[in-house]
Amino acid sequence: MAQGFMDEGLSLKQAARRLMVTAEHLRKQLGLLKLPEETLALIERDDPQIREMCARETLKQINRFERWQRTLETVDRAFRWAKELKTGASQAEIAQREGMTRARVCQLLKLSTLSAEQVEGLRTRRLLYGVSLSQVMARLVG
């Protein structure tokens, strides 16, 4: 329901007001949607295992999931940038458009050297789930 309000273009505060809850409460509730699919399935089944999870562990899972999503988005951008470079774009142009330094773009372009198997492992969470972008970068350099 809250997501529907957000889809209508309402701000978090406006949606919270309509639902008669605080914006902070709504933000936390929406954060639950970011839980990994496996955890959401446990919640839907009312699995006893979910009752044993504490709020802190749930928040850690949300954090790991968000970090994983950001890493995937950055890997996708790096591959897109690598294609742009092959068609004549410069790192400086990409950096300016993305609001980054050229050095940061150069750093992130190393992600485009990941093999198809490594990228698939990232996507399916078999590899590096919960690992930060800096840890992925360290594995590439090391």
C-alpha positions as CSV (number, residue, x, y, z in Angstrom):
1,M,0.0,0.0,0.0
2,A,2.7,2.4,1.0
3,Q,4.6,1.6,-2.2
4,G,1.5,2.6,-4.2
5,F,1.6,6.0,-2.5
6,M,5.2,6.4,-3.5
7,D,4.4,5.4,-7.0
8,E,1.8,8.2,-7.1
9,G,4.6,10.6,-6.5
10,L,4.0,11.3,-2.8
11,S,6.9,11.9,-0.6
12,L,7.6,9.6,2.3
13,K,6.2,12.2,4.7
14,Q,3.0,12.6,2.6
15,A,2.5,8.8,2.4
16,A,3.1,8.4,6.1
17,R,0.6,11.1,6.9
18,R,-2.0,9.3,4.7
19,L,-1.3,6.0,6.5
20,M,-1.4,7.8,9.9
21,V,2.1,6.6,10.9
22,T,5.4,8.5,11.3
23,A,7.7,8.9,8.4
24,E,10.4,7.0,10.3
25,H,8.1,4.0,10.9
26,L,7.2,3.9,7.2
27,R,10.8,4.2,6.2
28,K,11.6,1.2,8.4
29,Q,8.7,-0.8,7.0
30,L,9.8,-0.1,3.4
31,G,13.3,-1.2,4.3
32,L,11.9,-4.6,5.0
33,L,11.1,-4.9,1.3
34,K,14.9,-4.9,0.7
35,L,15.4,-8.1,2.6
36,P,16.8,-11.0,0.5
37,E,14.2,-13.1,-1.2
38,E,15.0,-16.1,1.0
39,T,14.2,-14.1,4.2
40,L,11.0,-12.7,2.7
41,A,9.9,-16.3,1.8
42,L,10.5,-17.2,5.5
43,I,8.3,-14.3,6.6
44,E,5.5,-15.2,4.1
45,R,5.6,-18.8,5.4
46,D,5.7,-17.7,9.0
47,D,8.6,-20.0,9.4
48,P,9.7,-20.6,13.0
49,Q,13.3,-19.8,11.9
50,I,12.3,-16.1,11.2
51,R,11.0,-15.7,14.8
52,E,14.5,-16.5,16.0
53,M,16.1,-13.6,14.0
54,C,16.6,-10.5,16.0
55,A,16.0,-7.0,14.6
56,R,19.7,-6.3,14.5
57,E,20.3,-9.4,12.3
58,T,17.5,-8.3,10.0
59,L,19.0,-4.9,9.6
60,K,22.4,-6.5,8.9
61,Q,20.8,-8.5,6.1
62,I,19.2,-5.4,4.6
63,N,22.5,-3.7,4.7
64,R,24.3,-6.6,3.0
65,F,21.6,-6.7,0.4
66,E,21.8,-3.0,-0.4
67,R,25.6,-3.2,-0.6
68,W,25.2,-6.1,-3.0
69,Q,22.8,-4.2,-5.2
70,R,25.1,-1.1,-5.3
71,T,28.0,-3.4,-6.2
72,L,26.0,-4.9,-9.1
73,E,24.9,-1.4,-10.3
74,T,28.5,-0.3,-10.3
75,V,29.7,-3.4,-12.2
76,D,27.0,-2.7,-14.8
77,R,28.1,0.9,-15.1
78,A,31.8,-0.2,-15.5
79,F,30.8,-2.5,-18.4
80,R,28.8,0.3,-20.0
81,W,31.7,2.7,-19.7
82,A,34.1,0.2,-21.2
83,K,31.7,-0.1,-24.3
84,E,31.6,3.7,-24.5
85,L,35.4,3.9,-24.4
86,K,35.6,1.5,-27.4
87,T,33.2,3.8,-29.3
88,G,35.4,6.9,-28.8
89,A,34.3,8.4,-25.5
90,S,36.9,9.5,-23.0
91,Q,37.3,8.8,-19.3
92,A,37.1,12.5,-18.7
93,E,33.7,12.8,-20.5
94,I,32.4,9.8,-18.5
95,A,33.7,11.3,-15.3
96,Q,32.1,14.7,-15.9
97,R,28.8,13.1,-16.8
98,E,28.8,10.8,-13.7
99,G,30.0,13.5,-11.4
100,M,33.2,11.7,-10.5
101,T,36.8,12.2,-10.9
102,R,38.6,10.7,-13.8
103,A,40.7,8.7,-11.4
104,R,37.6,7.1,-9.8
105,V,36.2,6.2,-13.3
106,C,39.6,4.6,-14.1
107,Q,39.5,2.7,-10.8
108,L,35.9,1.4,-11.4
109,L,36.7,0.5,-15.0
110,K,38.7,-2.4,-13.5
111,L,35.4,-4.0,-12.7
112,S,34.9,-4.5,-16.5
113,T,37.6,-7.1,-16.4
114,L,35.5,-9.4,-14.3
115,S,34.8,-12.6,-16.2
116,A,31.2,-13.6,-17.2
117,E,31.4,-16.3,-14.6
118,Q,32.3,-13.9,-11.9
119,V,29.5,-11.4,-12.9
120,E,27.0,-14.3,-12.9
121,G,28.2,-15.3,-9.5
122,L,27.6,-11.8,-8.2
123,R,24.2,-11.7,-9.8
124,T,23.1,-15.0,-8.3
125,R,24.7,-14.2,-5.0
126,R,26.8,-17.3,-5.1
127,L,29.9,-15.2,-5.0
128,L,30.7,-12.1,-2.9
129,Y,27.2,-11.7,-1.4
130,G,27.5,-9.0,1.3
131,V,30.9,-8.0,0.1
132,S,31.5,-4.3,-0.4
133,L,32.7,-2.8,-3.6
134,S,36.1,-2.0,-2.1
135,Q,36.5,-5.7,-1.3
136,V,35.6,-6.7,-4.9
137,M,38.2,-4.1,-6.1
138,A,40.8,-5.5,-3.8
139,R,40.3,-9.0,-5.1
140,L,40.7,-7.7,-8.7
141,V,44.0,-5.9,-7.8
142,G,45.3,-8.6,-5.5
